[in-house]
Amino acid sequence: MLIDSNIIIYALNSDSVKSNPAQSFLTENALTLIFAQQNTFELIKKYNVSGTEIFDAYLVATALSNNILTIVTDNVKYLSKYKEITVLNPFQ
């Protein structure tokens, strides 16, 4: 099964009523799930990411999966923590 990132987000968001069911589903089906970006979980663990910052981790994972090492963004504050990439702000 291909798992949508929103299930992961619910699992990590302890404030959500969907958190426990999402965690259970992921745990019970861990061996049959396929993630679009395999290194997203690694980045989430490595950088202790939660909440909406998961979208940043997904962006970084997408870049790394495609051998892209620079992300152009105005979101330097959150993306600069990822040492695997270079962050370029065109407004600075």
C-alpha positions as YAML, in Angstrom:
chain: A
units: angstrom
residues:
- id: 1
  name: MET
  ca: [0.00, 0.00, 0.00]
- id: 2
  name: LEU
  ca: [1.19, 3.50, -0.79]
- id: 3
  name: ILE
  ca: [0.71, 5.68, 2.28]
- id: 4
  name: ASP
  ca: [-0.25, 9.34, 1.97]
- id: 5
  name: SER
  ca: [1.80, 11.75, 4.08]
- id: 6
  name: ASN
  ca: [-1.32, 12.96, 5.89]
- id: 7
  name: ILE
  ca: [-1.50, 9.62, 7.73]
- id: 8
  name: ILE
  ca: [2.05, 10.20, 8.97]
- id: 9
  name: ILE
  ca: [1.18, 13.73, 10.00]
- id: 10
  name: TYR
  ca: [-1.84, 12.53, 11.98]
- id: 11
  name: ALA
  ca: [0.31, 9.88, 13.66]
- id: 12
  name: LEU
  ca: [2.83, 12.49, 14.76]
- id: 13
  name: ASN
  ca: [0.27, 15.08, 15.86]
- id: 14
  name: SER
  ca: [-0.67, 13.99, 19.37]
- id: 15
  name: ASP
  ca: [-3.29, 16.77, 19.53]
- id: 16
  name: SER
  ca: [-5.29, 15.18, 16.71]
- id: 17
  name: VAL
  ca: [-8.12, 12.73, 17.42]
- id: 18
  name: LYS
  ca: [-6.76, 10.77, 14.45]
- id: 19
  name: SER
  ca: [-3.31, 10.37, 16.02]
- id: 20
  name: ASN
  ca: [-3.85, 7.05, 17.81]
- id: 21
  name: PRO
  ca: [-5.70, 5.36, 14.93]
- id: 22
  name: ALA
  ca: [-3.01, 6.55, 12.50]
- id: 23
  name: GLN
  ca: [-0.24, 5.25, 14.78]
- id: 24
  name: SER
  ca: [-2.00, 1.90, 15.11]
- id: 25
  name: PHE
  ca: [-2.51, 1.61, 11.36]
- id: 26
  name: LEU
  ca: [1.14, 2.41, 10.65]
- id: 27
  name: THR
  ca: [2.36, -0.06, 13.26]
- id: 28
  name: GLU
  ca: [0.05, -2.88, 12.16]
- id: 29
  name: ASN
  ca: [0.86, -2.42, 8.47]
- id: 30
  name: ALA
  ca: [4.50, -1.37, 8.65]
- id: 31
  name: LEU
  ca: [5.74, -4.25, 6.51]
- id: 32
  name: THR
  ca: [3.29, -3.59, 3.67]
- id: 33
  name: LEU
  ca: [3.51, 0.19, 3.40]
- id: 34
  name: ILE
  ca: [5.36, 2.09, 0.71]
- id: 35
  name: PHE
  ca: [6.30, 5.72, 1.14]
- id: 36
  name: ALA
  ca: [6.82, 8.07, -1.77]
- id: 37
  name: GLN
  ca: [9.98, 9.45, -0.16]
- id: 38
  name: GLN
  ca: [11.88, 6.78, 1.71]
- id: 39
  name: ASN
  ca: [14.15, 9.19, 3.55]
- id: 40
  name: THR
  ca: [11.35, 11.38, 4.97]
- id: 41
  name: PHE
  ca: [11.20, 9.27, 8.17]
- id: 42
  name: GLU
  ca: [14.97, 9.49, 8.51]
- id: 43
  name: LEU
  ca: [14.86, 13.28, 8.29]
- id: 44
  name: ILE
  ca: [11.96, 13.50, 10.73]
- id: 45
  name: LYS
  ca: [13.88, 11.47, 13.30]
- id: 46
  name: LYS
  ca: [17.25, 13.13, 12.67]
- id: 47
  name: TYR
  ca: [15.92, 16.67, 13.01]
- id: 48
  name: ASN
  ca: [13.12, 15.99, 15.52]
- id: 49
  name: VAL
  ca: [10.47, 17.38, 13.16]
- id: 50
  name: SER
  ca: [6.80, 17.64, 14.04]
- id: 51
  name: GLY
  ca: [3.67, 19.52, 13.06]
- id: 52
  name: THR
  ca: [3.70, 21.49, 9.85]
- id: 53
  name: GLU
  ca: [7.50, 21.21, 9.64]
- id: 54
  name: ILE
  ca: [6.90, 17.72, 8.27]
- id: 55
  name: PHE
  ca: [6.10, 19.39, 4.95]
- id: 56
  name: ASP
  ca: [9.60, 20.87, 4.98]
- id: 57
  name: ALA
  ca: [11.08, 17.42, 5.63]
- id: 58
  name: TYR
  ca: [9.06, 16.07, 2.71]
- id: 59
  name: LEU
  ca: [10.38, 18.85, 0.47]
- id: 60
  name: VAL
  ca: [13.96, 18.07, 1.49]
- id: 61
  name: ALA
  ca: [13.38, 14.33, 0.99]
- id: 62
  name: THR
  ca: [12.00, 15.00, -2.49]
- id: 63
  name: ALA
  ca: [15.06, 17.06, -3.36]
- id: 64
  name: LEU
  ca: [17.49, 14.46, -2.03]
- id: 65
  name: SER
  ca: [15.68, 11.63, -3.80]
- id: 66
  name: ASN
  ca: [16.22, 13.49, -7.05]
- id: 67
  name: ASN
  ca: [19.85, 14.41, -6.33]
- id: 68
  name: ILE
  ca: [18.97, 18.08, -5.90]
- id: 69
  name: LEU
  ca: [21.11, 19.73, -3.25]
- id: 70
  name: THR
  ca: [19.79, 23.31, -3.33]
- id: 71
  name: ILE
  ca: [16.31, 24.52, -2.41]
- id: 72
  name: VAL
  ca: [15.28, 28.05, -3.33]
- id: 73
  name: THR
  ca: [12.86, 29.38, -0.73]
- id: 74
  name: ASP
  ca: [11.88, 32.26, 1.48]
- id: 75
  name: ASN
  ca: [11.54, 29.69, 4.29]
- id: 76
  name: VAL
  ca: [15.17, 29.82, 5.39]
- id: 77
  name: LYS
  ca: [14.32, 29.65, 9.09]
- id: 78
  name: TYR
  ca: [13.02, 26.08, 8.95]
- id: 79
  name: LEU
  ca: [14.92, 24.63, 6.00]
- id: 80
  name: SER
  ca: [18.40, 25.80, 7.04]
- id: 81
  name: LYS
  ca: [18.57, 23.11, 9.72]
- id: 82
  name: TYR
  ca: [18.88, 20.40, 7.05]
- id: 83
  name: LYS
  ca: [22.62, 19.98, 6.54]
- id: 84
  name: GLU
  ca: [22.09, 17.75, 3.49]
- id: 85
  name: ILE
  ca: [20.96, 20.71, 1.38]
- id: 86
  name: THR
  ca: [21.85, 24.31, 0.63]
- id: 87
  name: VAL
  ca: [19.10, 26.87, 1.12]
- id: 88
  name: LEU
  ca: [19.02, 29.84, -1.21]
- id: 89
  name: ASN
  ca: [16.76, 32.82, -0.52]
- id: 90
  name: PRO
  ca: [16.30, 34.92, -3.68]
- id: 91
  name: PHE
  ca: [15.09, 37.85, -1.58]
- id: 92
  name: GLN
  ca: [18.30, 38.34, 0.41]
...
